[in-house]
Amino acid sequence: MAGPAPGRRLVALALIVALAAGLPAAGAGQAPRPAGRGPPVRLFTEEELARYGGEEEDQPIYMAVKGVVFDVTSGKEFYGRGAPYNALTGKDSTRGVAKMSLDPADLTHDTTGLTAEELESLDDVFTRVYKAKYPIVGYTARRILNEDGSPNLDFKPEDQPHFDIKDEF
């Protein structure tokens, strides 16, 4: 099959619209999002995220940790083409961050089998490095959609530790 059934795509679209509907709108007396804050938060497929791996000089550099996509362009000396951590970019590298590994086998979203210490390290680096230093530009589709394209009903943006509607939309 080429993709999710049309009904599933509609359900996924409805979930995204429902999430957006709960966001406060800029009304009278409220300022819209400042222009200098970067692009709006969006949903990335693996293929889309791969376009931002630091190979193109005129493209931003993105990487995902725990399904959250960060713009790491300001750290180009670390994440750009030929830089020490370029292998982490253009993908969800959660496992590699948790294990402090650049092994291609670890450059995945999969956290299966990580030790308690590795999971603690992941949370620490996620909060103290990525969330503190780099803007969030989106989420991986895997975080919001199930493998079959249906909505992940367990995903609730308001329950995410890094998610602040006021700051992200």
C-alpha positions in Angstrom: 0.0 0.0 0.0 1.2 3.5 -0.9 0.0 5.2 2.3 -2.7 5.4 4.9 -6.3 4.9 3.7 -8.2 8.2 2.9 -10.2 7.7 6.1 -7.1 7.5 8.2 -5.7 10.6 6.5 -8.9 12.5 7.3 -8.7 11.4 11.0 -5.1 12.5 11.2 -5.9 15.8 9.6 -8.9 16.2 12.0 -6.5 15.5 15.0 -4.1 18.2 13.8 -7.0 20.7 13.2 -8.3 19.8 16.7 -4.9 20.5 18.2 -4.7 23.8 16.4 -8.2 24.7 17.4 -7.3 24.7 21.0 -4.6 27.3 20.5 -5.4 30.8 21.5 -5.9 33.1 18.6 -4.3 36.6 18.4 -7.3 38.9 18.9 -7.9 42.5 19.7 -5.2 43.7 22.1 -3.0 40.6 21.5 0.2 40.9 19.5 0.8 38.2 16.8 3.9 36.0 17.1 7.0 38.2 16.6 8.5 37.9 13.1 12.0 37.2 14.4 11.1 34.0 16.3 11.6 31.6 13.4 9.3 29.4 11.4 6.0 28.1 12.9 6.1 24.7 14.5 5.3 21.9 11.9 5.1 18.2 11.5 8.1 16.5 9.7 8.1 13.1 8.0 11.5 11.3 8.0 12.0 12.3 4.3 11.3 16.0 5.1 13.6 16.0 8.1 16.4 14.4 6.0 16.5 17.5 3.8 17.9 19.5 6.7 21.0 17.5 7.4 23.5 20.3 7.0 24.6 19.5 3.5 23.2 22.6 1.8 24.8 25.9 2.7 21.6 27.9 2.4 19.3 25.5 4.3 18.8 25.4 8.1 20.1 22.4 10.0 17.5 20.4 11.9 17.7 17.4 14.2 15.2 15.6 16.4 15.5 14.3 19.9 12.5 12.6 21.5 10.4 13.4 18.5 11.0 17.2 18.9 12.7 18.9 15.9 15.2 21.5 16.8 16.9 24.1 14.6 20.6 23.7 15.4 21.8 26.0 12.7 23.3 28.4 15.2 25.6 25.5 16.2 26.8 25.0 12.6 30.4 24.5 13.8 29.1 21.4 15.6 26.3 20.2 13.3 27.2 21.5 9.8 28.7 19.5 6.9 32.0 17.9 8.1 31.4 19.0 11.7 31.8 16.5 14.6 28.0 16.0 15.2 26.7 16.2 11.7 25.8 12.5 11.8 23.0 13.5 14.3 21.3 15.9 11.9 18.4 15.3 9.4 16.9 12.6 11.6 15.6 11.7 15.0 18.8 10.8 16.8 17.3 10.1 20.3 19.1 6.8 20.9 22.5 8.3 19.8 22.0 11.3 22.2 21.0 8.9 25.0 24.1 6.7 24.5 26.4 9.6 23.5 27.0 7.6 20.3 27.6 8.5 16.7 27.4 4.9 15.6 25.0 4.8 12.6 23.1 2.0 14.3 22.3 4.3 17.2 21.1 7.2 15.1 17.4 6.4 15.5 14.3 7.3 17.5 14.2 3.9 19.1 14.8 3.8 22.8 14.2 0.1 23.3 16.7 -1.4 25.7 18.3 1.8 27.0 19.5 1.7 30.6 18.0 3.9 33.3 21.3 5.8 33.2 21.0 6.4 29.5 17.4 7.5 29.7 18.4 9.9 32.5 21.2 11.3 30.4 18.8 11.7 27.5 16.4 13.7 29.6 19.2 15.8 30.9 20.7 16.6 27.5 17.2 17.1 26.0 16.4 19.8 28.6 19.8 21.4 29.3 21.2 21.4 25.8 18.6 21.1 23.1 15.5 22.7 24.7 17.6 25.4 26.4 19.7 26.3 23.4 17.8 25.7 20.2 14.4 26.7 18.9 11.8 24.0 18.4 10.6 24.1 14.8 8.3 21.0 14.9 7.7 17.4 15.7 8.4 14.2 13.9 5.3 12.6 12.3 6.1 9.4 14.3 5.5 11.4 17.6 2.0 12.4 16.5 1.0 9.6 14.1 1.1 5.8 14.5 3.0 3.7 12.0 -0.2 3.1 10.0 -0.9 6.9 9.7 -3.6 7.0 12.2 -3.4 9.6 15.0 -1.5 8.8 18.1 -4.4 9.5 20.6 -1.8 9.4 23.5 -0.1 12.5 22.1 -1.4 15.5 24.0 0.7 18.6 23.4 -0.3 20.2 26.6 1.1 17.2 28.5 4.6 17.4 26.9 7.2 18.7 29.3 8.8 20.9 26.6 5.5 22.2 25.1 4.3 25.7 25.9 1.6 26.8 23.5 2.4 30.5 24.1 6.0 30.0 23.1 5.5 27.6 20.2 2.6 29.1 18.2 
